Every structure is written in C-alpha cells, then in structure tokens.
Amino acid sequence: MHPSTIAVVSPLSTQLLDLGQRLKRIPNIGSVITIHSDLQNLPDLQDPPDVVIAADPFEEYQSMDALARFVMRYPRTRLVVCSRQNSADFLMHAMRSGVREVIPPEASDEFLLEAMRRIQSQQHPALEQEGTVMSFISCKGGGGASFLATNLAYALASQHNKRLAVIDLNLQYGDAALFVSDQKPATHLGELCQKMRHLDASLLSAAMLPVLPNYGLLASPETPALASDIQAGQIASIIRLARSQYDYVILDIGRGLDQVGFTALELSDQIYPILQNTIPYIRDGKRLLGLMQSMGYEDEKIFPVVNRHDRESEITIKQLETALAKKIALTIPNHYSAVAASVNQGVPVVKLAKASPVAKSLLNWASKLSGKCQNTPRGWIARVLH
C-alpha cells in the first residue's frame, strides 16, 4: 500500500468510529482522520485528503447531488461512498457524479482493503503490472462481443505466442467458453471467488479452461444464482493478479453494466464497444459512449468496433462515425458461414477457416496489437513484377 491521507465522513458517531478503526488496521494505509458530518454539510477542507469515504444513507436525490458538488470542489480527491443503496439507478448516478467506489457498511476488512488498493492503483498508475487489460462490451445484445474477445485471444496466443487470459464477466448468461472449446470448464469464476483468501497465480491458472498452453479462459458461473455473491472487489483482485501473469487479459463484459462491470472498465487499458451499422446499435452505442464520457474515461482508450460489417449497408461507416461523434477503430466483415461453423463446433475461426474474411481481420488485429504487420499475400502478377 502507498501511504495516503484518508478522511472518513459520517453523521453517525458509531459508524465513524468503526470505519476509522478498521482503516487504521490496514498496513501502510497512511493517516486516517474522521469528520462528524454528512457530505452535504461538510465544512471546507483546507488541506484536501487523497481519499474521502462518505458514509451516508443517500436516500434523497438532494443528498446524492452532494456527490457531484464535492467532486467539482475537490477534483484531486478520490470519493468513496459507503451506503446500503445498491440499486442500478443509484450506482449509475454515483459513478456519473465521479464516485470511484461504492462499498456496503457491512463490508469485510478484506473488501475494504481491496477498495483502497483499487483507489491507489488509479492514483498511482505505475503500481500496475505490465499486462494489457482489454474490455469487450456489446452495445446491444447479440453484437458478437464474446466471439470477438475469445477469437482475438486465440489469434494472439497461437500466432504471436502471447500469454492470454480471458475472463467471462457476463455473470448471468456468460458462454465465452463455447466459442473456443468443446470442453466443459472444470470450475468457474464463482468458485474462484469463494477461495479469495488463497488466491495466487497457481490457483488462478488451475481455475482456467486451457484453450492452448498459453491461453486460459476463466468461465462465468453456470447459473445466475451462483453469481449472486460475486463482489467487485474480488473481480478487481483477480484482474490485478491476471495482468501480472499474462501479456493480455481480455474481459468479456455483459451488456447490463453493474458494479462488477464498472470495476472492469475502470481497470481496463483499452475498451472495445462492439456494434453493428444498424439503427438500434447506433442508438445504444451513443448511450454507452455518452455514459463512458460522463464517467471520465479517457477518449484515447475507447475503440468502437463494427462487427458483421457489410459494405453494401444503407448506413456507411462515415455516417456511423458522425452519429457517434467517434471514429470507428476497425471493422470485422460479415461472413456467416465461417462464423456459424466456428460457433457450432466450438473451434476458433482462425483455426477452422483461416482464409475467411473474419479470420483475416482477427489476424490483422492481433498483428497490430503485437506490433507486427500482417503481410497480405500478393497475386501472381504482383509477384512477377516484384
């Protein structure tokens, strides 16, 4: 832990004392001060701390609006909210206001420690390891994010000898493993989260479905019920460990963003919103990009990808870029037969149909990421002239 100055703000004396004492037990946490107040009536902070943990019911929108006012007033201070409110509406409002973490009052000491580590990794990026974290998120259901995430990973691992980890964070209905393997995962993300006290590199590796010797996939829970106890702090610990062990960590995020999804996006170096050039995808894509912008994500790390691109589509890429106010990073062509065969057989398209337009696009994408240009074979006339 990097020493920080942390202020705990709460109108409840018992909660103030409890949070303050628990924070002080964290090794190398730095200095911890307590302020008996709510965030709305917080006195001026002459020397703003690194982190403020605001413990407040936040039951009314008036008190929730205090979040945005605090962030505007103290832009260098990371704001953490401690509240029992956990609705999607509250989390969305909090994140848009600039809140970096939402923790429940009954959070364990381990959960609290992980939250502080995440905050410090945001304040001190140099603490992060070398592996690149990439998030794939579909702007609308059925966009093909899981297919692209798993197959790009296969291209990087098989063609460029990179160490790959894919983590299926679609906790309700994740099926990423089906795209690259016909094997049933021996374990899943939910079971790994139950063993967090023993989490290390060997345990993480053992939980992976081996697609290749250098490509492992951590499957999502088999049923939504098994995902109910998974916490954002646990996911952050797994991502942090994975990036220290792999060259690329690819996160397949479900379309419905929750606190786990927000945590994954926060820890990502690159975010790939997946869409198609149709009106429903454009509408939802604008909403998703607007949300990311309001949450302060750097524009440079967001790379929209058009999947199943058809050059004959009524909506051109230029029109799509105008509608999104964002340049399209790359396009994946539509080739139904190759993709359908790949999905049905559980065999990566690069392995099954390497000559297909989809496989070629994925190989070029992998080459760009690894810093190597993919040479396009020349026709016989070009070879003779050369």
Secondary structure, DSSP 8 states (H G I E B T S, - for coil): ---EEEEEEES-HHHHHHHHHHHHTSTT-EEEEEEES-GGG----SS--SEEEEE----SHHHHHHHHHHHHH-TTSEEEEE-S---HHHHHHHHHHTEEEEE-TT--HHHHHHHHHHHHHHH-GGGS-SSEEEEEEESSTTS-HHHHHHHHHHHHHHHH---EEEEEE-TTT--GGGGT-SS--SS-HHHHHTTGGG--HHHHHHHSEEEETTEEEE---SSGGGGTT--HHHHHHHHHHHHHH-SEEEEEE-SS--HHHHHHHHT-SEEEEEE-SSHHHHHHHHHHHHHHHHTT--GGGB--EEEEE-TT-SS-HHHHHHHHTS---EEEE--HHHHHHHHHHT--HHHH-TTSHHHHHHHHHHHHHHT--------HHHHHH-
